[in-house]
Amino acid sequence: MRSRFRLKFVGDVDLDLRREMIRFARWIRENYLFEIPLEIRLYGLHELKDTDGTCWDILRWQSTLGRQPVYIEIAVGDYPTNVTSDGRDQALTWVADNIAHQLKHYFQMVNDAPTRCGHASRWADKLLDAFLSGAPTPKPMSYTSFMTIEEWDKFISSKGNSSYIVEPAPARVRKNRLTL
């Protein structure tokens, strides 16, 4: 059965980046199901223009009319410059992290969950960890709250009892290097 996840390259996208993102996309297909078709397009441009002319690094197109395909466009034209200034590993990390982050937003949309950028960033880190180390893949949807310790303490004190089981959310760890 064919996956409903597609990765496309538009324009002049670096060959090294293509090869590594194809490998990443294959791994994603092996580990996740896509009930609504998802197409991620990597553009060999420095920025993308929205329908109103606003420039962005990433655009996400989704329909409000039923379960239509979702399109995510990411500008990767700066990849060669990023390799020169920050190194290959960091440049690859930026692209893979953006794909993973947008993948979480896709799962939030499919499950009609609120779009939370902080949650998507943490999930993207876990996804990259799993890809690189063979750790268990994160679930596409998790309803775990990512409250800060202060928010949790305030919540508990407002309830007036201590019958809650406390499991603090993992601290945010930002990856600086991706070795593929």
Secondary structure, 3 states (H helix, E strand, C coil): CCCCEEEEEECCCCHHHHHHHHHHHHHHHHHCCCCCCEEEEEECCCCEECCCCCEECEEEECCCCCCCCEEEEEECCCHHHHHHHHCHHHHHHHHHHHHHHHHHHHHHHHCCCCCCHHHHHHHHHHHHHHHHHCCCCCCCCCCCCCCCHHHHHHHHHHHCCCCCCCCCCCCCCCCCCCCC
